[in-house]
Amino acid sequence: MVFLQYGKAELDRQYDQRAWAPNAAEVIRRYTERSEGVRAALGEPRVFSYGASAAETLDLYETDAPCAPIHVFIHGGAWRLLSKSDSLFAAENFIRSGVHFIALDFAQLPSVSLTEMVTQVRRAVAWIFQNAREFDGDPNQLHISGHSSGGHLAACIAVTDWVSQFGLPRQIVRSVICASGIYDLLPIRLSARNDYVKLDAQTEDALSPIRHLDQLSTRIFVGCGELESNEFKRQSQEFAAAVGTSLAEPHAELPGLNHFEVAETLANPDCGLGRTALNLIRV
């Protein structure tokens, strides 16, 4: 056995969500098509740079409400695919609810290491907090969501030491949604994914959010799809249990949904991630 009860081939399968979702390509195509529909309906978003590299940009759709809350979505894609252009599909749900919507871009593997990717995403959140007034956003109402590898990045945001790393207040983020993410990177280091993630034991430890909950300073929601692999469900369940009293709502498995379909629910104000996100903002 390589990890828990899994041999190498089964461990690789557990962390390959396309093996568990026959419609994966279709759903990912919908992310892009629905994001294009948002641009057609709302026009092009405002684009801001938050760092020195060309990849460090974000797309903003503004609501009409004054000093509005801000929701930031961190896309998935196995740390190497997709972009902010595929991540605007939920924008209308938020701006119609009086919330600014931001989709992040950041450099991906293999052009940067996972350590640098996490650093960029943290830098983006710090920039949004410091510059929210520029687009009439409320820096005290900054909310994050992330799906799949973006769920891992969102969890890294939740355990950031904002004081020592950025000279900011300890709690700059009000809530974080971690959807279908990976929170302990050991099985990734032992699986085929490490051919491109290239984790060593030190990086695995540093970037496993479940091992750094002493830095947690925000409310968290943790969820996944009912039809995801056992390992993704285990990761979600164990992270939720470890979060303990900082858990904003009970851990949820979204019924009837696979890994890729979970992200689409962020666009729905009445169920799934969309309802949860708006509830967390309203609390």
N, C-alpha and C positions, 0 to 999 in steps of 0.2 A: 504494500500500500504506500502511495506517495503522500497522501493527505487524507486524514480521517479514514473513511472506508473506501476511498477511491484509488484505483490504479491510475497510471498516467493518462491512458486514453479516455477514461471516464471523467477524470478531472478536467481535461481539455474540453470535453463535451459540456460539462457543467458550466463552464465559463464562455461558451460560444452560444450566445442567445439565439442566433439564427437557426441553430439546431432544434430549438424549442418553439420557433415562430415561423411557420411556412410562408406567412404573408409579410415577412420582414421588409423585403424590397418594396412592396406595395405601400406599406405604412410609411416608410422613410420617404418615398416619393410624395406621399400626401403632405408630409411636413413642408416640403419645398413648394408644392402647388398651393397649399393654403397660405403659406407665407407670401407667395406672389399675389394671391388674392387680397391679402391685407394691404400690400403696397398699391394695388390697383384701386382699392376702396379709400385708403387714407392718404395716399401719396407717399413719397419717399420719407423715411425717418430722418431725424437730425443725427449727424454722425459726429462723435467726439473722439479724440485721442486721449488715452489715459497713461501712455507710456512712450518710450522712445522708439520702439520698433514698429514697423508697418502693421504688424498683426494686432497691436494693442489698441483696438478701437471698440466702440460700442454704438449700437443703434438705439435711438430713443424715440418713442411715440409719446407725445404729451397729452394729458387730459386737460380739460378746461377748468377743473377745480383749482382754486388757489392753494398754494402751499400743500400740495397733494402728497400722499404716501408714494413710495417708489417700490416697484417690484422688479427684481433682476432675475432673468432666466439664464442658466448656464447649461448649454446643450451637451448632449452625449456624443457618442461616436467612437467609443473604445480609445479615447484620448488621441485619435489620429484622423477622424473623419468629421464631416459636417461643419457648419459655420453659423454665424449670426444670421446670414441670409436665409437659412433653413429654419430659423428659430423664432419667427415673428408671428406664427400662426395663432398664438394666444393673445396678441396685443389688444384686439377689440374687447375681449372680456374685461380687461383691466381698465382701459381708458373710459369705457362706458360706465364703469363702476367708480370713477373718480380717482384712478390710480395711474401714475406714470408707468410705462412699461419699457424695460431695457433688455436688449439681447446682447450678450458679450461675445466678442471675438478674442482669441488668444492664440499664440503659436502652439503647434501640436507636434506630437511625435512623428517622425524622428528629427524634425528641424530643431527642437529643443528637448531637454530632458524633462522628465515628469516633475522634478524639483523646480525647474524654471517655470513650467506651466503653472504650478500651484502659486509660485511667487507672482506671476503676472495676474492671475485671477484675484489674489489678495490685493495687489496694487490697484486693480480696477475698482474693487469695493471701497478701498480707502479714498480713491479719487472721487467716486460718486458721493460719499459722505462729505467730503470737503468742498465739493462744487455743486451740491444739490440746489442751492439758492439761485444758481445761474439759469436753471430752467424751472424755477418756482416749485422745487421739490422740497419736502420736509426731511431734513437729514436725520431727524429723530424717529422717522417712520420708514426705515430702510429694511426691506424684506427680500429674501433670496430663495430661489428654488433651483434645483438641478436634477437632471435625469440621467441615469446610467453612469457613464464616467463623469458626467456633470454632477451626479449625485455624490460621487466621491469628492469632487472639487467643492461642492457646497458644504459637505461635512468638514472639509479642511478649513473653509471660511469660519464655520461654527467654532472651531478650536484654535483660532488665531489669537496670538498675544498681541493685540493692537497697541498696547502701551509700549512694549519694548521694541517692536518691529517698526511701528509707524509714528510713535509719539501721540497717539490718539486715545480717547477715553476707552476704558475696558469694554464697554458695551456700545458698539456703533450699529450693530445689527439687531433688529427686534425679533425676527423669526427666520427660520431656515427650514425649507422642505427638502428632504433627502429622499428621492424616488428611485427605486430600483438600482441602488448604488452598491459599491464595494467599500467596506470600511476597515477591513483587515487585509493587507496586501500579501500576506504569506502565501495563500494558495495561488495568487497571480505569479509570484516569484517561482513557484514550483510547476507552473503550467506552461503550455506552449506560448501563451501571451508574452512571457518574459523574453521571447526572441526579439520583440521590438520594444517592450517597456524597459527592459534592461535594469531591473532592480537588483541591488545587492542587499545584504542583511541590514546595513545601516540605513539605506534609503527606505527600505520596506518599513522599518520601525518609525522613521521620521514622518512618513506620509500615510501612516495608518491612523485615521482619526479616532478609532475606538481606543487607542492607547494614550490619547492626550486629552481626555475629558476633564482633566483638572483645569484646563484653559476654557472650558465651555462657559459662555456668558449669555446665551440666548435660548429662547424656546425652540424646540425642534419637533417636526413631524417626520416620521419615518414610515414609508409604505412601499409596496411592490405589487406586482400583478399576481393573480391566483395561478396563472399558467406559466410562470417563470420556472427556471430550474430550481431544484432543491437547494443548491448552494446559494443562489441569489436570495432565495427566501430565508435561508439560515442567516446570511449576512445581515439582512434587514431586521429579522427578529432579534438577533443578538445585539445589534447596535441599539435598537429601541430599548431593550432591557437594560443595557449599560447606561444609557442616557438617564434613566430613572426619573427623578422628579422634574427634570427640565423638559420632559416629553409633553408637548402641547396638547396632543390628542392621543388616544390609544393607537398602537401600531395597527395598520390596516393592510389587508390583501384585497386589492380591487377586484371584485368578482368578474370572472369571464374574460379577463384581459391578459394578454401576453406582455412581455417586456417592452416592446415597441409601442403598443397601443396605450400604455400607461401615460406617456408624455402627452398624447392628444387630449387627455381629459383636462389639461391646464386651460384649455379654451372654453370649458363649460362651467358657467357660474352655478349650476345646479347639482353637480356631482363631482366626484373624484378630486383631482388636484386643484381644479379651478375653484370649487366651493371651499376647500380647505384653505387655499391661499387667501381668499377674500375674508373668510372667517378670522384668520390670524391677523389680518390687517385691522379688522373691526374691533378686536378685543381691546 
